[in-house]
Amino acid sequence: MEVVVHCATTYGLRRAVLPVPLPRAAARGYRDGGNLAPEQADGPTTFAEYLLARGYSGLRAEPR
């Protein structure tokens, strides 16, 4: 849900963001990085930091 909120903030969208429940196995897979390339499943950069580095304004990097 954080990614959606960051994208909406970056592009100046003002819409409600609703949580979408996932089955436990799917949620666990996403949380563990199973949807990412294995060699980069747990990189040091947050999505907010990535957007800031690309020059998108309206965001603050969140503390880790």
N, C-alpha and C positions, 0 to 999 in steps of 0.2 A: 504494500500500500504506500510505502514511503516513496517509491519510484514515481508513482502516479501523482502524488502530491508535489514532488519536486518538478516534474514535467509541467503540471498545471501552473505552478508558480512561475516557472521560467517563461512560459509562453503567455502569461497574463490571463489565464483562464480562470473564471470564477464559477465553478460548478461543484456540486456536492460529490464527495468521494465516499463511496459506500464499500464496506468490507465484503469480500466474496469468500464464503467458507469453502475450503478445499478438503477432500478426504485426507485422513491422517497421513497415509503413505505419500500422497502427492505433495502435501505441505512439507513433510520431512525431506523429501527429495529436493525441493526448491531450497529449503533452509540449508541443506548440506552442500548445495552448489551442483547438484546432479544435472541441471539444465545447462551448465557452462562447460567450456572446454576443460578437460581434466587438468591440464598444466596451468590453468589460470582460474581455478574454482574459488580461490580465496586470496585475491590480489590485495595489495595494500591501499588502493584508492577507493574511496566511497563514490557513489553515484553523484552526490552533491559536489564533491571535489572535481570529478570529471567534468561536470557542467561548467563549473567556475573556470577551469583550465581552458575550456573551449570558448570562453568569453561571454557566456550567458550571464546576464545580471539578474538581480532580484532574489538571489539565493545567498545563504550563509553556509559555510562548511560546518557541519555538526561535529561536536567533540566526539572522539572515539572512546 
